[in-house]
Amino acid sequence: MIELVKGVERVSRKKNVPFKAFESSKQKGNYTRIMDDMQTSPAWRALKGTSVKVYIYMKRKYRGTTPENISLTYNEASKIVNRNTFINCICDLIVCGFIEITREGGKTRNCNIFKFSDQWKYYPQNEYILPSYKKDYKKTSYKKNFKNKE
C-alpha cells in the first residue's frame, strides 16, 4: 500500500496479522525463522529428527542480536533430549554445517558457546570432519577441517 504524505510517497507497513489457531495458542508472540531453502537442503535432510529439535531449540534462543553467542547447557538440553543424544545432535549439526563451536567450556566448567553457520549450503561438497566424538568429545577441540569431495 502506497500513501502520499506531503508530496512524498511512503510505503506503509502491513498490518499485524494474528496467528491462526493451528499455528499458536496465543494471538501474538515470538516465532522462529527457518527458511524454506534451508529445509529443502541436502544438509537438512541429512539431520536426524532429534538434531532438528535441538537446532530449533537453539534458534529459539537467538533473538537477532548475536548469532555467534548461543549457549546451550546440558541441563537446558535435558529438557528435550538425553545427554548422549545431545552430544550426537551437536556433532550432527557441526558436520552438516549448521553450527560451529566458538568456545569449549568442558575443561573450564563453563558451557559451550556456539555460533550459527552458513556452511550447510555447501554440505555435500564440504563436509566437516569430526574426530571420533563418541569417545573424545570432551578432550578434543574442534577446528575447521573441511575435506573436499570431488
N, C-alpha and C positions, 0 to 999 in steps of 0.2 A: 504494500500500500504506500503510495507516494503522496505526501502532503506539500502544499506550498505555504511556507511561513515567511512572511515579509519578503516575497520575491525570491526566496531560496528554496530549492527542492530539498526535502528531507525525507529519508526513508524511516518510517516508524517501525518499531519492533512489533513482532507478533504478540498476540495476547497469550498469557499463560493458559495452557490447556491442561485441565486436570487429568490425572492418570485414570485409565479405565479400571473397572472393577477387578479384572483379571491381572492387572499389572502391579497393583499395590493395595495394601489395606488402608492406606491413607490417601487423601486427595492431593496433598503436596508432600514433597520430601526430596531426599537425595537419590541419585541414581548412579550407576556405574557404567561408564562408556567402554564398550568393546566393539570395535568397528567390524563391519562385515568382511572386509578383505582379510582381517586377522583370523576370523572364524572359519574362513574357507581356505586358509593357507595349509600347505603340507605340514608345517610345524605344529599347527593347532590340532590337526588330525592325528599327529603322532603322540600327542599327550594322552595320558590316562585320565579317567574321569576324576580321580582324586587330585591329580595335578591341576586340572582345570578349576576345581573347587578351591584349592589353595591360591591359585593365581587370582581368582575373583575376590577372595578374601583380602589379598594384598592390594588389589586395585581399589577396594572399598576404603582402605586406609589412606590412599592417595587422594588429596583434595585440591590438586592443581598447583601446589606451591613448589615442592622439591621432589622430583621423580628419582633423585639419586639418594634419598634418605628414607627408605622404607624399612622399618624393623618388624620382625615377626618372631616372637619368642616361642619356645617350646610350649609354655603354658597357654599362650594365645592359640597356638596351632592345635593343642589338645582338645579344644572345643569342637574342631571339625574332623580331625584325623588323629590316629595314634602316633607316637614319636617315630617309630621306624618308618611308617608310611610317609610321615612328614619329610624325613631325610630323603627318601626316594623321590618325593614330589619336587623338592627343591632341586635335586640333581637333574630330574627330567626337565624342569623349567630352564635350568642353565644350559643343558645340552641342546634344547630346541631353540635357544636364543631369546627367551622372554625376559630373563633377569640375569644380573651379574652380582657377585658379592663384592662390595666395596670395603667392608671391614669384617674380619673374622673375630668373633668375640669369645670363642671357646676357651682359649688359654688364659684370657684375662677375666673370665667370668662375666663378660658383657654379652649382650645379644648381638647377633649378626646384623649387619646393615646391608640391604640390597638396593639395587637400582634397576629400573626398568630399562630394557634394551630393545633396539630395533633389529637385532641380528636374526630374529625369526623370519625376516623377509628373505634371507639367503640360506635358509635351513638345509635344503638338500645339498647345496654346493659346499657350504662351510659348516661343518658340524663340530661343536665344541668337544674337545677330548677331556674327559674326566679321569682322574686316577681311579683305582678300584675303590669307589666311595663307600661301599658297604663296610669295608674294614678300616679304611683310613680317613673317614670323613672328618674326624676331629683333629687329625695330625697334619693334614695337607692344606696348603694354601693354594687357592685356585688362581692361576694366572691365565691370561688369554693365550690359548694354544689351539689355533684352528688348523685343521688339516683340509686340504683341498681335494675334493673328489672330482676327478676329471675323467 
